[in-house]
Amino acid sequence: MVCQCRFCDERFNSRQLRDKHIKDYLFYPCLTCAQKCNSLTDLEQHCKDSIHRPPPLAPETLDEQLQLYLQGAYYLEKVIVTRTDRRRARIFVQDFLKKIMRNVIRQPNGRMYSQIIEPAGSTSTQTKIIVADEFDFNIVLKETFQQFIHSGRTVVFDMEHYDFEPLHQRIGLRDLFPNEKVVVPNGYVAPLHRNNAPPNITRLSYYQQFIPRWVQEDLYVKIKNALDEIDIGDLEVRLKCYPNGPAITMFIKHIPGIDHEISIDLSASIKTNIPVNIYGWPREETEDVLSDLQIAKIEEAGIILVPKHQRFWYISFSKAITSLMQFIDGANECRRTCHKVLKRDFKTWQSEPYAGGLKGISTYLFKHHLFWINEEKFDEKENYWANQNIGQCYMDMLESLAEKCRAKHLPNYFNIQENILENKQTRVLNKLAKFCEERRLELLHIHMR
């Protein structure tokens, strides 16, 4: 006898298997704190004990139930950062970084760095979740570059030695320029400085090629010196000497008025005149989704270079991403909310004992996935991204991300030749896909009365 689940239409060979499936996924949410209960009796007792509003009469449709849960409870209680925490953390971080950079610039050869500290990541896109405990900033170099060795040109470099070397150890020419020759990888450049460049640039160059690893080392040492010299009061500051991609990471504890640790990722960056459309963006499908004015604003944001690998500078579209995120939603739409809910779920999945922290995965790929699914859903029903449809939108997002992880393919939205998942571990991507699939099944089994 074939039995079908009334929530997700999955079929089973026996009633026992079907009932176990329903028991595994069915949940009753508290619409005050978003806690999940296994039965209506448990939910009613929880609401009574916690003095939370009792469960409502069940809305007629799954969409209505999911909107109440995802947007009315889960997002408000589990996702968003409180205004007070966000403001206090932002003010502290900005003041602390200004103090550090004033010292850095006064150090020998420190004037290669400007005092311009630009927000990046969730700091710039205003997509922080839970608490304001992670901040990303780019420290803009004063020097500009007009010439670049770009993808397809052969230079001396071994891609196997690009990462995870501690920044307090100087890497010399032998490791940066081994004997074998390779092509500059897609998405990277080697900037060439002008003949009359100042000594603080030439000392970090080799045959006019400005070396990102040496810039990382230089910035690390200067930040370390600054922390030794400035008055940090009772703060406990730890500077991580292994680079986190292009960034140097600080961890700060015992901050007055803030009851959690804050981490700050700092990355040197180079402003360039390289156009955002260097890899053929916008595509025809993009022009269907974004207006001419929106595309113009994204192109105006420009491209920066960051020291993601030891030898080449990575062509970063972070400013274009920030620009696009600013108008990703229209009135009464839910793309940004779905993105932040996914980030919150991801943080939960990372903490699972068998997840291994989902090592190597960052929420950076979620932004690119959001942009792609925004294009893919352009021809869906009218008002697809409306708030009242958030349940379907988020489940579609989970299903799509799981498919991308299983296929191990998600192009950079601005450079389709770059596969963001290419160097991720297959077993980790499969774990992430499984988490997405399980969460989607769970949402299909929401129940209120």
VOGU-3710 file (C-alpha; in Angstrom, 3 decimals, decimal comma):
1> mvcqcrfcde> 0,000/0,000/0,000  1,393/3,410/-1,024  0,849/6,162/1,564  1,272/9,842/0,834  2,328/12,631/3,200  -0,431/15,254/3,294  2,129/18,047/3,789  4,779/17,436/1,111  3,179/14,761/-1,142  6,126/12,408/-0,601
11> rfnsrqlrdk> 5,083/8,737/-1,026  5,924/5,804/1,250  5,502/2,056/1,058  3,854/1,812/4,459  1,818/3,882/6,869  4,516/3,449/9,513  7,170/5,036/7,287  4,825/7,893/6,424  3,951/8,518/10,073  7,641/8,507/11,052
21> hikdylfypc> 8,378/10,991/8,282  5,612/13,327/9,530  6,803/12,989/13,125  10,366/13,877/12,080  9,392/17,085/10,292  6,100/18,344/11,743  6,451/21,347/14,053  4,253/23,907/15,788  5,897/27,352/15,967  5,491/29,898/18,713
31> ltcaqkcnsl> 4,674/33,153/16,941  6,211/35,218/19,741  9,704/33,686/20,051  9,779/31,292/17,024  10,479/28,240/19,193  9,468/24,978/17,539  7,288/22,517/19,452  6,508/18,895/18,636  2,779/19,060/19,331  -0,043/21,515/19,848
41> tdleqhckds> -0,147/20,547/23,535  3,584/21,370/23,889  3,043/24,685/22,105  0,123/25,672/24,321  2,127/24,818/27,437  5,134/26,775/26,155  2,968/29,848/25,491  1,431/29,566/28,945  4,787/29,177/30,724  6,479/31,963/28,762
51> ihrppplape> 3,458/34,288/28,775  3,517/34,323/24,970  0,473/34,855/22,844  -1,397/31,590/22,262  -1,367/29,943/18,844  -3,874/31,536/16,471  -6,553/29,796/14,556  -4,692/28,168/11,712  -4,616/30,308/8,560  -6,122/28,621/5,560
61> tldeqlqlyl> -3,034/28,489/3,362  0,570/27,364/3,768  1,728/30,763/2,476  -0,115/32,538/5,304  1,326/30,205/7,929  4,859/30,588/6,629  4,587/34,363/6,484  3,447/34,455/10,120  6,336/32,193/11,126  9,217/33,393/8,907
71> qgayylekvi> 8,499/37,110/8,795  6,416/37,645/11,907  8,356/35,519/14,424  11,596/33,947/13,149  12,914/37,073/11,428  12,025/39,444/14,260  13,249/37,195/17,090  16,097/35,141/15,583  17,516/37,171/12,706  17,624/40,943/13,050
81> vtrtdrrrar> 20,207/42,825/15,093  18,828/45,165/17,736  19,159/48,840/16,898  21,076/49,547/20,114  23,627/46,770/19,564  24,119/47,768/15,937  24,685/51,426/16,807  27,040/50,777/19,737  29,116/48,238/17,815  29,352/50,462/14,739
91> ifvqdflkki> 30,482/53,515/16,729  33,081/51,487/18,646  34,513/49,836/15,520  34,724/53,088/13,549  36,459/54,959/16,383  38,835/52,067/17,083  39,859/51,725/13,433  40,433/55,476/13,081  42,797/55,323/16,053  44,683/52,373/14,531
101> mrnvirqpng> 44,968/53,922/11,070  46,225/57,247/12,427  49,096/55,300/13,969  49,651/53,140/10,867  50,024/56,182/8,628  52,643/57,710/10,951  54,821/54,588/10,784  57,683/54,334/8,227  56,205/53,976/4,722  52,737/54,127/6,258
111> rmysqiiepa> 51,579/56,917/3,980  50,909/54,400/1,205  47,625/53,786/3,076  44,904/56,395/3,046  42,592/57,098/5,971  39,664/55,940/3,822  38,159/52,843/5,459  35,307/51,516/3,345  32,715/49,075/4,730  32,482/45,726/2,943
121> gststqtkii> 30,506/42,488/3,294  27,378/42,608/5,451  28,663/45,873/6,920  28,079/47,567/3,565  24,947/45,652/2,507  23,198/46,047/5,894  22,501/42,323/6,125  23,925/41,583/9,569  22,113/38,991/11,648  21,647/38,184/15,355
131> vadefdfniv> 24,311/40,492/16,834  26,686/43,078/15,384  29,787/40,960/15,993  31,469/40,818/12,562  32,675/43,770/10,515  34,504/43,921/7,182  36,432/46,930/5,901  38,704/47,787/2,992  41,692/50,040/3,653  42,192/51,980/0,443
141> lketfqqfih> 45,743/52,460/-0,846  46,667/55,910/-2,116  48,484/54,591/-5,194  46,455/54,005/-8,339  47,424/51,747/-11,230  46,697/52,091/-14,920  48,367/48,950/-16,289  47,631/45,320/-15,388  48,813/41,890/-16,460  45,461/40,192/-16,932
151> sgrtvvfdme> 44,066/36,690/-17,419  45,675/34,869/-20,320  49,150/36,373/-19,859  51,914/34,052/-18,683  53,891/35,003/-15,592  56,020/33,087/-13,141  53,795/31,666/-10,388  52,832/28,440/-8,646  49,163/28,479/-7,586  49,754/25,730/-5,021
161> hydfeplhqr> 51,432/28,095/-2,562  48,941/30,920/-2,442  47,391/30,633/1,001  47,595/29,974/4,745  51,117/31,241/5,330  51,354/33,184/8,614  51,735/36,910/8,022  54,505/37,406/10,570  56,849/35,359/8,354  58,307/37,076/5,320
171> iglrdlfpne> 57,805/35,183/2,060  60,708/35,822/-0,280  61,166/35,828/-4,025  61,928/32,124/-4,224  58,428/31,167/-3,035  56,606/33,918/-4,884  58,455/33,378/-8,162  59,289/29,672/-8,574  60,647/28,415/-11,876  57,506/27,059/-13,512
181> kvvvpngyva> 55,268/29,353/-15,554  51,476/29,447/-15,448  48,761/31,657/-16,899  47,292/34,422/-14,744  44,070/32,811/-13,501  40,692/34,158/-14,495  39,498/36,851/-12,120  42,986/38,057/-11,142  45,479/40,703/-12,277  49,023/41,826/-11,538
191> plhrnnappn> 49,043/45,652/-11,284  52,112/47,392/-12,728  53,244/50,562/-10,984  54,531/53,629/-12,828  58,269/54,175/-13,313  58,393/57,057/-10,831  56,336/55,317/-8,129  57,320/56,245/-4,566  59,626/53,952/-2,529  56,787/52,722/-0,316
201> itrlsyyqqf> 55,314/51,119/-3,468  58,504/49,919/-5,179  59,750/48,166/-2,022  56,683/45,887/-2,238  57,090/45,244/-5,965  59,078/43,007/-8,248  59,755/44,173/-11,805  57,021/46,793/-11,342  54,491/44,149/-10,268  52,876/45,159/-6,973
211> iprwvqedly> 52,839/41,994/-4,819  49,694/41,420/-2,689  51,371/39,075/-0,215  53,987/41,691/0,662  51,251/44,307/1,104  49,402/41,945/3,477  52,601/41,400/5,455  53,266/45,133/5,624  49,746/45,992/6,791  49,802/43,177/9,360
221> vkiknaldei> 53,054/44,425/10,911  51,821/48,019/10,993  48,514/47,063/12,644  50,415/44,948/15,177  52,723/47,885/15,933  49,721/50,194/16,290  48,055/47,866/18,794  51,268/47,865/20,852  51,500/51,655/20,827  47,969/53,025/21,188
231> digdlevrlk> 46,011/53,064/24,432  43,457/50,241/24,242  42,419/50,418/27,903  40,961/47,142/29,194  40,272/45,765/25,719  41,579/42,310/24,897  42,686/42,341/21,249  43,988/39,324/19,358  45,435/39,736/15,868  45,211/36,586/13,766
241> cypngpaitm> 48,437/36,045/11,840  46,914/33,648/9,303  45,061/35,598/6,590  41,345/35,009/6,158  41,308/35,186/2,356  42,291/38,785/1,597  41,664/39,940/5,161  43,613/40,391/8,372  41,372/39,564/11,327  41,193/41,146/14,785
251> fikhipgidh> 39,181/39,725/17,681  38,197/42,174/20,429  36,741/41,405/23,873  35,734/43,385/26,979  34,223/46,283/25,045  32,358/48,770/27,281  28,596/48,580/26,719  28,853/45,536/24,416  28,369/42,038/25,817  29,893/40,047/22,950
261> eisidlsasi> 33,180/39,673/21,085  33,667/41,611/17,865  35,780/40,469/14,934  37,044/42,901/12,311  38,339/41,828/8,888  40,661/44,397/7,316  41,797/44,145/3,718  44,074/46,405/1,734  42,392/47,460/-1,496  43,274/49,256/-4,699
271> ktnipvniyg> 40,807/51,467/-6,523  40,895/50,892/-10,274  39,404/52,115/-13,512  38,656/48,514/-14,563  34,996/48,508/-15,720  32,373/46,324/-14,059  31,502/44,938/-17,505  34,993/43,462/-17,988  33,482/39,960/-18,161  30,367/40,784/-20,170
281> wpreetedvl> 27,976/41,974/-17,450  25,152/42,958/-17,765  23,770/40,027/-19,720  20,535/40,181/-21,693  18,660/38,472/-18,821  20,050/41,047/-16,384  18,607/43,873/-18,447  15,161/42,280/-18,086  15,413/42,406/-14,285  17,305/45,652/-13,613
291> sdlqiakiee> 16,507/49,095/-14,966  18,979/51,150/-16,990  19,393/53,479/-14,002  20,135/50,598/-11,625  22,687/49,110/-14,024  24,332/52,524/-14,392  24,643/52,870/-10,595  26,239/49,421/-10,328  28,709/50,260/-13,100  29,475/53,554/-11,373
301> agiilvpkhq> 30,377/51,676/-8,166  33,403/50,232/-9,954  35,901/47,475/-9,195  38,572/47,195/-6,530  41,505/44,805/-6,169  42,076/42,834/-2,960  45,008/40,542/-1,967  43,138/37,245/-2,024  46,173/35,214/-3,183  49,883/35,694/-2,577
311> rfwyisfska> 50,897/36,622/-6,108  47,866/38,120/-7,862  45,251/40,683/-6,875  41,663/39,478/-7,026  39,207/41,495/-9,121  36,562/42,200/-6,502  32,987/43,182/-7,359  32,189/43,913/-3,708  31,230/47,543/-4,406  28,982/46,450/-7,279
321> itslmqfidg> 27,391/43,863/-4,962  26,795/46,555/-2,343  25,181/48,786/-4,949  22,891/46,004/-6,208  21,865/44,994/-2,686  20,714/48,551/-1,989  17,835/48,228/-4,438  17,369/44,452/-4,673  13,877/44,864/-3,183  10,975/47,030/-4,161
331> anecrrtchk> 8,134/47,956/-1,810  6,585/45,018/0,059  9,142/42,499/-1,289  11,128/39,828/0,507  14,434/39,067/-1,253  16,572/40,688/1,449  14,554/39,000/4,223  14,997/35,588/2,563  18,742/36,243/2,270  19,051/37,116/5,969
341> vlkrdfktwq> 16,918/34,146/7,034  19,239/31,895/5,007  22,264/33,414/6,745  20,619/32,731/10,121  19,818/29,140/9,200  23,384/28,700/7,953  24,721/29,816/11,338  22,513/27,197/12,998  23,731/24,496/10,605  27,366/25,413/11,288
351> sepyagglkg> 26,847/24,665/14,969  25,549/21,138/14,358  28,092/18,614/15,741  28,281/16,616/12,508  28,587/19,687/10,245  32,240/20,399/10,950  31,379/24,093/10,842  30,740/23,712/7,085  34,396/24,610/6,670  35,323/26,733/3,679
361> istylfkhhl> 31,773/28,000/3,096  30,997/31,677/3,601  27,803/33,637/3,127  29,490/35,448/0,217  28,127/32,777/-2,128  24,571/33,422/-0,841  24,649/36,934/-2,345  25,552/35,603/-5,780  22,896/32,918/-5,472  20,331/35,599/-4,576
371> fwineekfde> 21,190/37,587/-7,703  20,909/34,508/-9,916  17,591/33,309/-8,495  16,269/36,854/-8,869  16,872/36,517/-12,618  15,617/32,941/-12,768  12,287/33,879/-11,162  11,683/36,883/-13,416  9,068/35,019/-15,465  7,314/33,520/-12,422
381> kenywanqni> 3,852/34,651/-11,357  3,264/38,357/-10,881  4,461/39,663/-7,500  6,457/36,470/-6,914  8,729/38,230/-4,372  5,837/39,828/-2,444  6,003/39,490/1,342  2,893/37,326/1,438  4,733/34,790/-0,737  7,875/34,653/1,432
391> gqcymdmles> 7,352/30,998/2,339  7,378/29,838/-1,280  10,239/32,209/-2,136  12,408/30,924/0,685  11,666/27,266/-0,039  12,499/27,846/-3,710  15,740/29,520/-2,621  16,669/26,514/-0,473  15,839/24,081/-3,276  17,860/26,061/-5,826
401> laekcrakhl> 20,893/26,415/-3,533  20,844/22,677/-2,805  20,874/21,964/-6,549  23,825/24,324/-7,084  25,765/22,684/-4,255  25,076/19,168/-5,547  26,223/20,235/-9,016  29,187/22,113/-7,491  28,540/25,030/-9,804  27,593/28,620/-8,989
411> pnyfniqeni> 29,032/31,315/-11,280  30,145/34,696/-10,020  27,216/36,942/-10,932  29,546/39,474/-12,572  32,013/36,981/-14,061  30,357/33,780/-15,260  33,766/32,259/-16,071  34,480/32,040/-12,335  32,787/29,154/-10,508  32,547/30,186/-6,844
421> lenkqtrvln> 32,123/26,553/-5,739  34,970/25,109/-7,794  37,490/24,838/-4,955  34,994/23,935/-2,220  35,077/20,413/-0,799  32,403/18,188/-2,339  31,474/16,572/0,987  30,984/20,019/2,588  28,792/21,176/-0,309  26,727/17,994/-0,030
431> klakfceerr> 26,247/18,684/3,699  25,068/22,205/2,925  22,699/20,840/0,270  21,314/18,344/2,785  20,690/21,099/5,343  18,817/23,124/2,699  16,695/20,134/1,731  15,878/19,296/5,349  14,917/22,884/6,160  12,626/23,025/3,128
441> lellhihmr> 10,912/19,788/4,176  10,488/21,155/7,687  8,805/24,320/6,421  6,381/22,245/4,375  5,308/20,544/7,618  4,506/23,678/9,605  1,312/23,376/11,631  -0,536/25,779/13,909  -3,806/24,177/14,952
//
